[in-house]
Amino acid sequence: MRYLFIHQSFPAQYAHLVKHLVKQGGHEVVFITSQQRPEIEGVRKVLYAIPTVSNTGVHPCASEFSQALWRADVVATVAKSVKALGYIPDIIIGHHGWGELLRIVDVFPDTPILGYFEFYYSLTGLDVNFDPEFPFNPKLAPYVRAKNAVNLQALSLPGYGQTPTLFQKETYPDWAQQKIDLLREGVDLGVCCPDNKCRKTDLTIGPLFLSAKEKIVTYVARSLEPYRGFHSFMRALPSIQKERSDARIVIVGRDTVSYGMPPKDGGTWRQTLLAELEGKLDLDRINFVDWLTHKDFVRLLQRSDAHVYLTYPFVLSWSLREAMAVGCPLVASDTAPVREFLDDNKTARLVPFLEPEKIAAAVLDLLGNPSLAQRLGSRAHKEASVILDVKKYLQCYEDLIARLVG
């Protein structure tokens, strides 16, 4: 078969699938993207330049949609070049988030399109106004509604949809859910697996030296920001450090903002929280690491005595799926996307997102009760083996593609 993938980041959500197709053989795989990333042998990458767009005269609430339309034009032009070379795909698979697919039907009108629907924004019940520390300004209501412009345009076009969690699917209106298949993203269980030996020896992981005598508490997010509970986690640390002088805190993430807003007074959220907690933290026992290779990331999870994952009612992170597969003892927020995968006191300790003292108490419980930590971690691993096995995921993907292409 001939596959055409479209995503601004390469290979993004499609890493497992494109590698699987190449390994299978007998396929042609082309990937339209905007970012230079390491090549995947057997995948032909076609680059497009993200257009520089002026928002002069554009309503502030419409700027994202305007940019999406300009990006759709650029991607369509690149796709026409691919078509002119004689490449007619049997299926097109891409992400709707940035508007890249909005004009692809004009280029390949007879090819089925499988689009990734990630999240439908709402003024109630989800991320907006969830955290009372950051009250929602009603003047921004038109902006939130306008963020669904690409969603709505995509849903009105011919094609099919997929999304990785039931929570994400249910953010969409009932009429839209009929177009969206639930396809849980899988984890490579051969790579993300338990290794209890990691806790019994000194380890060097990336820039970190971790002694076997220490208890390791981990927190991971692409960006250190409130959407992923960074503020709640940091406020839990004084209580954890007070009770456990042997605990080392490892925080992996960058001083950027992926979701939400930067601090109103400027700077980064790390600077803001460290200033707030000045004098209450033993910084010698806290390591900030902005990035790890995936191999080192997995080893860190395997070494972790308690892994903390917090999120608003929003898109679930890949890191939680991998932490489950590794068998991490988990402390996670009692929010809807997390409850879809974890049960309190069965596969994790679920805690109120906004209550640092309860987060701290759950971490201390796991550190002080290794048998409980091992039991929860083992059950999380078993659950991941059932619902997140990449082999089952790829089989479901192939079944869905086969249905769409007939």
C-alpha positions in Angstrom: 0.0 0.0 0.0 0.9 3.6 -0.4 0.7 5.7 2.8 0.9 9.5 3.2 1.4 10.8 6.7 1.1 14.5 7.6 2.2 16.0 10.9 4.2 19.1 11.7 6.5 17.0 14.0 8.1 13.8 12.7 7.2 11.1 13.5 5.0 12.2 16.4 2.1 9.9 17.2 2.9 7.8 14.2 6.4 6.5 15.2 5.2 2.9 16.0 3.0 2.7 12.9 5.6 3.9 10.4 8.3 1.7 11.8 5.9 -1.2 11.7 5.0 -0.6 8.1 8.6 -0.3 7.0 9.4 -3.6 8.9 6.4 -5.3 7.2 7.7 -4.4 3.8 5.7 -4.0 0.6 4.6 -0.5 1.5 5.6 3.0 0.3 5.6 5.6 3.1 5.8 9.3 2.5 5.7 11.8 5.5 5.0 15.5 5.0 6.4 17.4 8.0 7.8 20.8 9.0 10.6 19.7 11.3 14.0 18.2 10.7 14.3 15.1 12.8 16.4 11.9 12.5 15.4 9.9 9.5 13.6 6.6 9.7 15.0 4.2 7.1 12.3 3.4 4.5 10.3 6.6 5.1 10.5 9.4 2.5 10.2 12.7 4.3 8.9 15.8 2.5 9.5 19.1 4.3 7.3 22.2 4.2 8.1 25.6 5.7 5.7 26.9 8.3 4.4 30.2 6.7 5.1 33.5 8.4 1.7 35.1 8.8 0.8 38.7 9.8 -2.3 39.0 12.0 -2.8 42.6 11.1 -6.5 43.1 10.6 -7.3 39.7 11.8 -9.6 39.4 14.8 -7.5 38.3 17.9 -9.8 35.3 18.4 -9.4 34.2 14.8 -5.6 34.4 14.6 -5.0 30.6 15.2 -7.6 29.7 12.6 -6.0 32.2 10.1 -2.6 30.6 10.7 -4.1 27.1 10.2 -5.6 28.1 6.9 -2.3 29.5 5.7 -0.6 26.3 6.8 -3.2 24.2 5.0 -2.3 26.1 1.8 1.4 25.3 2.1 0.7 21.6 2.9 -1.6 21.4 -0.1 1.1 22.9 -2.4 3.6 20.3 -1.2 1.0 17.5 -1.6 0.4 18.7 -5.2 4.1 18.3 -5.8 4.1 14.8 -4.4 1.1 14.0 -6.6 2.8 15.5 -9.7 5.6 13.0 -9.2 3.1 10.2 -9.5 2.5 9.4 -5.9 -1.2 8.7 -5.2 -1.7 7.4 -1.7 -4.1 4.7 -0.7 -4.7 6.4 2.6 -3.8 9.7 4.2 -3.1 9.8 8.0 -2.5 13.0 9.9 -3.3 15.3 12.8 -6.0 17.9 12.6 -4.6 20.2 15.2 -2.7 22.7 13.1 -4.9 22.7 10.0 -2.5 20.7 7.9 -5.3 18.5 6.6 -7.9 21.1 5.8 -7.1 21.2 2.0 -5.7 17.8 1.5 -9.1 16.6 0.2 -8.7 19.1 -2.7 -5.5 17.4 -3.7 -6.5 13.8 -3.2 -10.3 13.8 -3.5 -10.6 10.0 -3.9 -8.3 9.0 -1.0 -9.7 8.2 2.5 -8.3 10.5 5.2 -7.9 9.3 8.8 -7.5 12.4 11.0 -6.3 12.6 14.6 -8.8 14.5 16.8 -7.0 15.4 20.0 -9.3 17.7 22.0 -12.5 19.7 21.8 -12.3 22.9 23.9 -15.1 23.8 26.2 -15.9 26.6 28.7 -17.1 24.1 31.3 -16.1 20.8 32.7 -12.6 20.5 31.3 -9.3 22.5 31.6 -10.9 26.0 31.5 -11.6 27.3 35.0 -10.5 24.0 36.6 -7.8 25.6 38.7 -9.1 28.4 41.0 -5.6 29.8 41.3 -6.0 30.9 37.7 -9.6 32.1 37.3 -11.0 32.3 33.8 -11.6 35.7 32.4 -15.1 35.6 30.8 -13.8 38.0 28.1 -11.8 35.1 26.7 -14.9 33.0 26.1 -14.9 33.8 22.3 -11.2 32.8 22.1 -11.9 29.4 23.6 -14.8 28.8 21.3 -12.8 29.9 18.3 -10.1 27.3 19.2 -12.5 24.7 17.9 -12.6 26.3 14.4 -10.2 23.8 12.9 -12.0 20.9 14.7 -15.3 22.0 13.3 -13.9 22.5 9.8 -12.3 19.1 9.9 -15.5 17.4 11.1 -17.4 18.9 8.2 -15.0 17.5 5.6 -15.1 14.0 4.1 -12.9 11.5 6.1 -12.7 9.6 9.3 -11.3 10.3 12.8 -9.4 8.6 15.6 -8.5 9.6 19.2 -6.5 7.7 21.8 -8.7 7.9 24.9 -12.4 7.8 25.7 -12.0 11.0 27.7 -10.7 12.8 24.6 -13.5 11.4 22.4 -16.1 12.5 24.9 -14.9 16.1 24.8 -16.5 16.2 21.3 -20.2 16.8 20.8 -22.3 13.7 20.4 -22.8 14.2 16.7 -19.1 14.4 16.2 -18.2 11.3 18.2 -19.9 9.2 15.5 -17.0 10.1 13.2 -14.2 9.3 15.7 -12.9 5.8 16.4 -11.2 5.1 19.8 -7.7 3.8 19.1 -5.6 3.6 22.2 -1.9 4.4 21.7 0.3 1.5 22.5 3.5 1.1 24.5 6.4 -1.1 23.5 6.3 -3.5 26.4 9.7 -4.9 25.4 11.3 -1.5 26.1 9.0 -0.2 28.8 9.1 -3.0 31.3 9.9 -3.5 35.0 13.5 -3.9 36.1 13.7 -4.2 39.9 17.5 -4.6 39.7 17.6 -0.8 39.1 16.7 -0.1 42.7 19.4 -2.3 44.1 22.5 -0.7 42.6 24.0 2.8 42.1 23.1 4.2 38.7 24.2 6.9 36.4 21.3 8.1 34.2 22.1 10.9 31.9 23.6 13.7 34.1 22.3 12.0 37.3 24.1 9.8 39.8 21.5 7.9 41.9 22.6 6.0 45.0 21.0 2.7 45.8 20.6 4.1 49.4 18.3 6.9 48.2 14.6 6.9 47.7 13.9 8.4 44.3 10.8 10.5 43.6 10.2 11.4 40.0 8.1 13.9 38.1 8.1 14.2 34.3 6.4 16.7 32.0 7.4 18.1 28.6 7.0 21.6 30.1 7.1 22.5 33.8 3.7 24.2 34.1 0.4 24.2 36.0 -1.5 22.2 33.4 0.7 19.3 34.4 0.5 20.1 38.1 4.0 21.4 38.5 2.9 24.0 41.1 1.0 21.4 43.2 4.0 19.0 43.0 6.5 21.6 44.1 4.3 22.6 47.0 4.2 19.0 48.1 8.0 18.8 48.3 8.6 20.5 51.7 6.5 17.9 53.5 8.2 15.0 51.6 11.7 16.3 52.4 10.8 17.0 56.0 9.9 13.3 56.6 12.4 11.6 54.3 15.9 12.9 54.4 16.9 10.0 52.1 14.6 11.1 49.3 16.0 12.5 46.1 13.6 14.4 43.9 14.2 14.2 40.1 12.2 16.6 37.9 12.4 16.2 34.2 11.0 18.9 32.0 11.8 22.1 30.2 11.2 25.7 31.3 8.7 26.3 28.5 4.9 26.6 28.3 3.2 23.9 26.2 -0.3 24.6 27.6 -1.8 27.5 29.4 0.0 30.8 30.2 3.4 31.8 31.5 3.6 33.5 35.0 1.9 36.9 34.9 5.0 38.5 36.4 7.3 37.0 33.8 10.0 34.4 34.1 9.4 30.6 34.2 7.2 28.5 36.4 10.3 26.9 38.0 11.6 30.4 39.0 8.1 31.3 40.3 7.8 28.2 42.5 11.3 28.3 43.7 10.8 31.9 44.8 7.6 31.1 46.5 9.2 28.1 48.4 12.5 29.8 49.2 13.9 28.5 52.4 11.5 25.6 52.5 13.3 23.3 50.1 16.6 21.4 50.3 17.8 22.1 46.8 20.8 19.8 47.2 18.3 16.9 47.1 16.4 18.2 44.0 17.6 17.6 40.5 16.1 19.5 37.5 16.8 17.8 34.2 15.5 19.4 31.1 15.8 16.4 28.8 16.7 12.7 28.8 17.1 10.2 25.9 14.2 7.7 25.8 16.5 5.0 27.1 17.5 7.0 30.1 13.9 8.1 30.7 12.8 4.5 30.9 15.7 3.6 33.3 14.7 6.6 35.5 11.2 5.2 35.7 12.5 1.7 36.5 14.5 3.2 39.3 11.7 5.4 40.7 10.3 4.6 44.1 7.3 6.9 43.6 6.4 8.6 40.3 4.0 11.6 40.4 1.8 12.3 37.4 -0.6 15.3 37.6 -2.8 16.8 34.9 -5.8 19.1 34.4 -8.8 17.4 32.7 -6.9 17.6 29.4 -4.9 15.4 27.0 -3.2 12.5 28.7 0.6 12.4 28.5 2.6 9.5 26.9 4.7 9.5 30.0 1.9 8.0 32.2 1.3 5.2 29.7 5.0 4.3 29.8 5.2 4.7 33.6 2.4 2.2 33.9 4.2 -0.3 31.5 7.4 0.1 33.5 5.5 -0.8 36.7 6.2 2.5 38.5 4.6 3.0 41.9 2.3 5.8 40.9 0.8 8.9 42.6 -1.6 10.5 40.1 -4.2 13.2 40.0 -7.8 12.1 40.6 -8.9 13.7 37.3 -11.0 12.2 34.5 -8.2 11.4 31.9 -6.3 9.6 34.7 -9.3 7.7 36.0 -9.7 6.1 32.6 -6.5 4.2 33.1 -5.9 3.9 36.9 -8.0 2.9 39.9 -7.3 4.3 43.4 -5.5 1.8 45.6 -5.6 -0.9 42.9 -3.1 0.4 40.3 -2.1 3.7 41.9 -2.7 6.2 44.6 -5.1 8.9 43.2 -4.9 12.3 44.9 -6.7 15.6 44.6 -4.8 17.7 42.0 -5.1 20.9 44.0 -4.0 19.5 47.5 -0.2 19.3 47.9 -0.4 17.9 51.4 -2.4 14.9 50.1 0.0 14.5 47.2 2.9 14.5 49.8 1.1 12.0 52.0 0.6 9.6 49.2 4.2 9.8 48.1 5.3 9.2 51.7 3.0 6.3 52.0 4.6 4.6 49.0 8.2 5.4 50.2 7.4 4.0 53.7 5.5 0.9 52.5 7.6 -0.9 49.8 5.2 -3.8 49.6 2.3 -1.5 48.8 4.4 0.3 46.2 5.4 -3.0 44.6 1.8 -4.2 44.5 0.5 -1.0 42.9 3.3 -1.0 40.4 2.8 -4.6 39.5 -0.9 -4.1 38.9 -0.3 -1.0 36.8 2.1 -3.0 34.6 -0.4 -5.8 34.2 -3.1 -3.3 33.2 -0.8 -1.7 30.7 0.0 -5.2 29.3 -3.7 -5.7 28.7 -4.8 -2.3 27.3 -1.6 -0.7 26.0 0.4 -3.4 24.2 1.8 -1.9 21.1 1.2 -5.1 19.2 -2.5 -5.0 19.9 -2.5 -1.3 19.0 -0.9 -1.9 15.6 -3.3 -4.7 14.9 -6.3 -2.4 15.7 -4.7 0.3 13.5 -4.3 -2.1 10.6 -7.9 -3.3 11.0 -9.2 0.3 11.0 -7.1 1.2 7.9 -8.3 -1.9 6.1 -11.9 -0.9 6.8 -11.4 2.6 5.5 -9.6 1.6 2.3 -11.9 -1.4 1.7 
